[in-house]
Amino acid sequence: MEMCFSVTQILIDNFPWLKSAACLSLRLGSVISAQLFILYSLFSIQYCFVELSRRAPLLDFNKWEALLTLGIMITIIIVHVTSFSLSAMMMLGALKERAVMIKPWIVFKSVQLIVVVLLTMWVIIRNYEIVGHKYILHFLWIAIESYMLMIVASYYKELTENKAESERLYSIEKLESTPLSSVNSVKKPILEMSIRKKLPHFY
């Protein structure tokens, strides 16, 4: 998991940053992206359960192909449930301007997109003779997902940079507001100690 976070951080640092989401702010674009992914996840979960209930009675569980089909469908449901949960958390993070609530979604969606692109390319290479319009629509959806990922990642970096700048300004303001006497009271013992170390001892 730590490796996924480090790889995602490298991706975040090298993303083509956006200043806005089309004509919207990055914050509003992130919220809309989260809502779209929540709706898509709910629709996909419902569709998977319908297909599972329809195919399960027809499967022969004594064959490994049936077990593989069942495992794939359960895995897809788990992926969409995770996407729904992280998208909801990301939307709250965007509304509350909490970068820590947005990063898990970026990690998950980055890994998911990479896996989907690799699987799609593998399927196209194996079935290049029957590539049709559905693959074009699939790549169109991947492009839309990638753009929404760029929006959220740009907003995440904006929040982290604003937080770092606020902490820097706060530390400067706190240092300037510290009374000079308290600063001297801290520096004086250190200065005396350094002088004693440099002077020779007379007994």
For each residue, the residues with C-beta under 8 A, 3 or more apart:
1: 4 5
2: 5 6
3: 6 7
4: 1 7 8 107 111
5: 1 2 8 9 103 107
6: 2 3 9 10
7: 3 4 10 11 110
8: 4 5 11 12 103 106 107 110 111
9: 5 6 12 13
10: 6 7 13 14
11: 7 8 14 15 110 153
12: 8 9 15 106 153 156 157
13: 9 10
14: 10 11
15: 11 12 150 153 154 157
16: 150
17: 154 157
18: 21 26 150 151 154
19: 26 154
20: 23 24 25 26 29
21: 18 24 25 26 28 29 30 32 151
22: 29
23: 20
24: 20 21 28 29 32
25: 20 21 28 29
26: 18 19 20 21 29 30 151 154 155 158
27: 30 31 94 95 97 155
28: 21 24 25 31 32
29: 20 21 22 24 25 26 32 33 148 151 152 155
30: 21 26 27 33 34 90 91 94 102 151 152 155
31: 27 28 34 35 91 94 95
32: 21 24 28 29 35 36
33: 29 30 36 37 148 151 152
34: 30 31 37 38 87 88 90 91 94 105 152
35: 31 32 38 39 91
36: 32 33 39 40 148
37: 33 34 40 41 83 84 87 148
38: 34 35 41 42 84 87 88 91
39: 35 36 42 43
40: 36 37 43 44 83
41: 37 38 44 45 80 81 83 84 87
42: 38 39 45 46 84
43: 39 40 46 47
44: 40 41 47 48 76 80
45: 41 42 48 49 77 80 81 84
46: 42 43 49 50
47: 43 44 50 51
48: 44 45 51 52 73 76 77 80
49: 45 46 52 53 77
50: 46 47 53 54
51: 47 48 54 55 73
52: 48 49 55 56 70 73 74 77
53: 49 50 56
54: 50 51 57 58
55: 51 52 58 59 69 73
56: 52 53 59 70
57: 54
58: 54 55
59: 55 56 66 69 70
60: 63 66
61: 66 67 70
62: 66
63: 60 66 67
64: 67 68
65: 68 69
66: 59 60 61 62 63 69 70
67: 61 63 64 70 71
68: 64 65 71 72
69: 55 59 65 66 72 73
70: 52 56 59 61 66 67 73 74
71: 67 68 74 75
72: 68 69 75 76
73: 48 51 52 55 69 70 76 77
74: 52 70 71 77 78
75: 71 72 78 79
76: 44 48 72 73 79 80
77: 45 48 49 52 73 74 80 81
78: 74 75 81 82
79: 75 76 82 83 112
80: 41 44 45 48 76 77 83 84
81: 41 45 77 78 84 85
82: 78 79 85 86 108
83: 37 40 41 79 80 86 87 108 109 112
84: 37 38 41 42 45 80 81 87 88
85: 81 82 88 89
86: 82 83 89 90 104 105 108 109
87: 34 37 38 41 83 84 90 91 105
88: 34 38 84 85 91 92
89: 85 86 92 93 101 104 105
90: 30 34 86 87 93 94 101 102 104 105 152
91: 30 31 34 35 38 87 88 94 95
92: 88 89 95 96 98 101
93: 89 90 96 97 98 99 100 101 102 105
94: 27 30 31 34 90 91 97 102 152 155
95: 27 31 91 92
96: 92 93 101
97: 27 93 94 159
98: 92 93 101 102 159
99: 93 102 103 156 159 160 163
100: 93 103
101: 89 90 92 93 96 98 104
102: 30 90 93 94 98 99 105 106 152 155 156 159
103: 5 8 99 100 106 107 156
104: 86 89 90 101 107 108
105: 34 86 87 89 90 93 102 108 109 152
106: 8 12 102 103 109 110 149 152 153 156
107: 4 5 8 103 104 110 111
108: 82 83 86 104 105 111 112
109: 83 86 105 106 112 113 145 149 152
110: 7 8 11 106 107 113 114 149
111: 4 8 107 108 114 115
112: 79 83 108 109 115 116
113: 109 110 116 117 142 145 146 149
114: 110 111 117 118
115: 111 112 118 119
116: 112 113 119 120 142
117: 113 114 120 121 142
118: 114 115 121 122
119: 115 116 122 123
120: 116 117 123 124 135 138 139 142
121: 117 118 124 125
122: 118 119 125 126
123: 119 120 126 127
124: 120 121 127 128 131 135
125: 121 122 128
126: 122 123
127: 123 124 130 131
128: 124 125 131
129:
130: 127
131: 124 127 128 135
132: 135 136
133: 136 137
134: 137 138
135: 120 124 131 132 138 139
136: 132 133 139 140
137: 133 134 140 141
138: 120 134 135 141 142
139: 120 135 136 142 143
140: 136 137 143 144
141: 137 138 144 145
142: 113 116 117 120 138 139 145 146
143: 139 140 146 147
144: 140 141 147 148
145: 109 113 141 142 148 149
146: 113 142 143 149 150
147: 143 144 150 151
148: 29 33 36 37 144 145 151 152
149: 106 109 110 113 145 146 152 153
150: 15 16 18 146 147 153 154
151: 18 21 26 29 30 33 147 148 154 155
152: 29 30 33 34 90 94 102 105 106 109 148 149 155 156
153: 11 12 15 106 149 150 156 157
154: 15 17 18 19 26 150 151 157 158
155: 26 27 29 30 94 102 151 152 158 159
156: 12 99 102 103 106 152 153 159 160
157: 12 15 17 153 154 160 161
158: 26 154 155 161 162
159: 97 98 99 102 155 156 162 163
160: 99 156 157 163 164
161: 157 158 164 165
162: 158 159 165 166
163: 99 159 160 166 167
164: 160 161 167 168
165: 161 162 168 169
166: 162 163 169 170
167: 163 164 170 171
168: 164 165 171 172
169: 165 166 172 173
170: 166 167 173 174
171: 167 168 174 175
172: 168 169 175 176
173: 169 170 176 177
174: 170 171 177 178
175: 171 172 178
176: 172 173
177: 173 174
178: 174 175 182 183
179: 182 183
180: 183 184
181: 184 185
182: 178 179 185 186
183: 178 179 180 186 187
184: 180 181 187 188
185: 181 182 188
186: 182 183 189 190
187: 183 184 190 191
188: 184 185 191 192
189: 186 192 193
190: 186 187 193 194
191: 187 188 194 195
192: 188 189 195 196
193: 189 190 196 197
194: 190 191 197 198
195: 191 192 198 199
196: 192 193 199
197: 193 194
198: 194 195
199: 195 196
200:
201:
202:
203:
